[in-house]
Amino acid sequence: MSIAYTCFTTDVIHEGHLNIIKKASEYGEVVVGVMTDETMIKFDRFPTIPFEKRMEMIEKLDGVSKVIKQETVMYDDVIPSLRPDYVIHGDNWLSGPLKAVRDNVEKLLSSYGGKIVDIPYTYNENVKHTDTKIREKLAMPEFRRKRLRQLLKMRPVVKALEVHSGLTGLIAEKTVVEHDGNLDQFDAMWISSLCDSTAKGKPDIELVDMTSRFRTIDDVTEVTTKPIIFDSDTGGLTEHFVYTVRSLEKMGVSAVIIEDKVGLKKNSLFGTEVEQTQDTIENFSAKIKAGKKVQLTDDFMIIARIESLILEAGMDDALERAHAFVKAGADGIMIHSRRKEPDEILTFCDKFREDDKETPIVVVPSSFNTITEEELGEHGVNIVIYANQLTRSAFPAMEETAKDILRYHRAKEVDDRLMPIKDIISLIDTL
């Protein structure tokens, strides 16, 4: 009997999936692949139920003869071993990033005469309602908050992109690319004080208060599902920081990063060019302990940012602080540098990993931007934050557009480099 293969990446079975199984059964014995959690999150949304439960759910469906594990986005591990006569898929993979998957399947099948069957994608009010429910569940604080810890166990390096509004949040949420035969997307979002302040036209000196910062979080959480890492500068007074922790945890934020400095906030990019004072190990450790004490869940993370290399206090000071802050309860260590080369960052990571194999390391490769995530991962880095690239790319584009409109007294000259408004609107989901 012929074999008809299809792969599911879903938490809920709706009529679209049932239609795929029905159509597949017309071509032969139906074998369904269930994509692993680790593979799903490379290009699709985060699963709301674990892999084993998804396997059980599909095994119970009428018309399914066999269920197998699929461990790659492309079908390289399945087609050579299963040799299906047909691969059945919705026609949504005829364009966009998923077309790379279809091209890969077509190439694999052509080696022995297998065929692709594209099924018209089912999309109606019932399917839309089901998809909306899944998205809303993923956005709920109790699900979102724990997702960063989950990702740290599933991803070799977690990639976070700076966002400062609902629209930039949607860019981080929905951007998927195909490169070298793989699909990939961002894992998390970074809400920084620098970009948040800049978007509001204010200086980055902790002038924008937490109430306003929290409104940015609200804007982002209303339209996204990915975990949020929040930049809280120094954390302020310990008495204030404990309230920040409680508020962030309640909102569903996954982690807060605080830096070991005191006084008026000065951006780290200035280094020793402006007067900046590091907090004592004792005081900062006490702040970490106070924050951990008021947490209500084990999901939330407090990450200590060490400024020793920025302030040229030396590698030994950075390492001493790192180990002390972990002892105080920090769930991760962020090490920062403004050098163009990553050498001192890598040295810190290597030395820290000699004594601590588990605590997550966070880096922000803004200045040392030639190093790849894979190279950082080889030195023990767990989270890479692209901390300001969306803001920095948007400003010159908008400024040049404004200049050209003034220059030509019309908008025709700028139109060719503008995205159609309908493409922007398409990012926005409707109920």
C-alpha positions, -999 to 999 in steps of 0.1 A, spaced: 0 0 0 12 35 -8 24 58 21 10 93 25 31 114 49 21 147 65 37 166 94 18 185 122 31 214 143 -1 220 163 -14 219 198 -50 217 188 -67 196 161 -92 216 140 -110 209 108 -81 219 87 -59 191 102 -88 166 98 -91 176 62 -54 170 56 -58 135 71 -89 128 50 -72 138 18 -40 119 27 -61 87 33 -72 89 -4 -35 84 -14 -25 56 9 -17 46 45 -15 78 65 17 84 85 19 116 105 51 132 117 50 153 149 77 179 151 96 181 183 94 211 206 130 221 198 123 220 161 90 238 163 103 269 180 128 275 152 100 288 129 66 283 145 50 293 178 60 278 211 40 246 219 14 249 247 16 212 254 47 190 254 58 168 225 46 135 241 11 149 246 10 161 210 20 126 199 -8 110 220 -34 136 206 -26 126 170 -24 89 176 -61 90 186 -73 105 153 -93 83 130 -75 76 97 -39 78 112 -20 46 108 13 56 124 28 86 142 65 93 141 89 119 155 102 146 131 134 162 144 142 187 117 124 215 100 134 201 66 124 165 60 159 151 56 155 127 85 121 114 74 119 110 37 150 89 31 140 64 59 102 64 53 103 68 15 67 80 13 49 79 -20 32 112 -13 38 141 11 6 160 19 7 196 30 -15 227 30 -8 251 2 5 277 26 40 265 19 39 276 -18 52 310 -8 71 327 20 98 311 42 80 277 42 86 275 4 122 265 13 107 234 31 86 225 1 116 228 -22 136 206 1 108 180 1 104 181 -37 141 175 -42 141 145 -18 110 129 -34 124 134 -69 152 110 -62 128 80 -63 96 94 -79 76 105 -49 50 133 -52 38 164 -33 1 170 -29 -8 206 -20 -41 208 -2 -60 242 -2 -54 257 32 -85 256 54 -92 290 69 -127 299 82 -142 314 114 -138 281 134 -101 277 124 -95 314 130 -111 312 165 -90 281 174 -58 299 163 -67 330 182 -73 309 214 -39 293 211 -22 327 206 -41 343 235 -31 313 257 5 318 248 3 355 257 -11 348 292 13 358 320 16 324 336 26 308 302 48 336 289 67 341 322 82 306 323 91 305 286 126 319 289 136 292 313 121 266 290 140 281 260 173 279 279 169 242 281 158 238 244 180 262 225 218 263 223 217 301 223 185 321 230 183 351 206 165 383 219 157 413 198 151 449 211 115 461 209 101 494 221 65 493 208 37 470 198 48 472 161 84 464 168 71 436 191 53 422 161 85 423 140 103 402 167 73 379 169 66 372 133 99 375 114 110 341 100 139 337 75 153 308 55 190 307 53 213 278 42 184 254 42 171 262 77 143 284 91 149 306 121 133 333 142 139 353 174 132 335 207 126 365 230 123 403 232 144 429 250 128 460 263 157 484 271 157 517 289 178 532 261 154 524 233 123 529 254 136 564 264 147 572 228 112 562 214 97 587 238 123 614 229 138 614 264 174 610 275 186 577 288 191 588 324 162 569 341 140 599 334 112 578 320 96 563 351 85 528 357 48 535 351 57 547 316 81 517 311 53 493 322 30 509 295 55 498 269 54 463 283 16 464 281 17 475 244 41 446 236 23 419 256 -11 427 240 1 417 206 29 391 211 36 358 228 73 356 232 91 360 265 103 394 276 136 404 292 134 438 308 162 463 313 157 479 347 190 499 347 204 498 383 171 487 397 170 519 418 167 517 455 163 482 469 130 493 485 118 502 450 133 473 432 112 447 451 81 464 438 95 463 403 100 426 406 65 420 418 50 441 390 71 425 363 63 390 375 26 398 376 28 411 340 43 379 327 79 393 321 104 364 322 135 383 334 148 416 347 184 427 342 200 451 367 235 466 365 259 470 394 261 508 393 248 535 416 239 572 411 224 589 381 223 564 352 249 570 325 249 548 294 276 521 295 287 531 260 304 561 275 326 539 297 351 559 317 345 590 296 319 601 321 319 595 359 302 562 367 303 545 401 300 508 406 280 495 435 298 475 462 295 437 460 277 437 494 251 463 484 243 448 451 241 413 465 216 426 491 195 440 462 195 407 444 185 388 476 157 413 483 143 408 448 145 370 450 128 371 484 96 387 471 92 365 440 60 345 440 71 319 413 102 301 403 97 312 367 110 348 370 147 355 366 169 382 381 200 386 360 230 406 373 248 428 348 285 434 356 301 467 345 337 459 356 350 456 320 331 487 309 347 507 337 381 491 333 380 476 368 396 444 355 388 407 348 394 396 384 369 421 397 343 410 371 347 373 381 346 380 418 314 399 413 299 372 391 304 345 416 292 367 445 260 376 427 252 340 418 257 332 455 233 359 463 207 343 441 212 358 406 196 336 380 221 347 353 251 369 347 253 395 319 288 406 311 293 437 289 321 453 270 325 483 246 355 469 228 353 462 191 368 427 196 351 400 217 384 388 234 378 400 269 342 388 268 353 353 257 380 353 284 354 361 311 331 334 298 359 308 297 371 317 332 336 318 347 327 285 332 357 269 349 339 272 382 302 275 371 289 253 344 252 261 349 244 298 355 232 314 322 256 339 306 241 369 287 260 391 263 251 421 241 273 421 210 267 457 200 303 468 197 319 434 192 294 426 164 316 403 142 312 373 164 284 348 157 259 333 181 275 299 175 309 311 184 296 327 216 278 295 224 311 276 222 323 298 251 293 291 273 270 320 263 233 312 267 215 344 257 225 369 230 206 402 230 205 425 200 199 455 221 193 485 199 194 475 162 158 482 153 159 517 168 192 524 151 180 512 117 146 530 119 160 565 128 182 571 97 155 557 74 129 580 88 152 610 88 162 605 52 126 602 42 117 635 60 146 653 43 136 641 8 100 652 13 113 687 23 138 686 -6 113 678 -33 81 691 -18 63 658 -26 65 621 -16 71 605 -50 109 604 -46 107 584 -13 79 560 -24 102 534 -39 119 527 -6 87 526 15 70 494 25 33 493 13 11 502 42 -10 470 35 22 449 42 26 466 76 -11 462 84 -8 425 76 14 421 106 -15 431 128 -39 403 139 -76 410 140 -101 391 162 
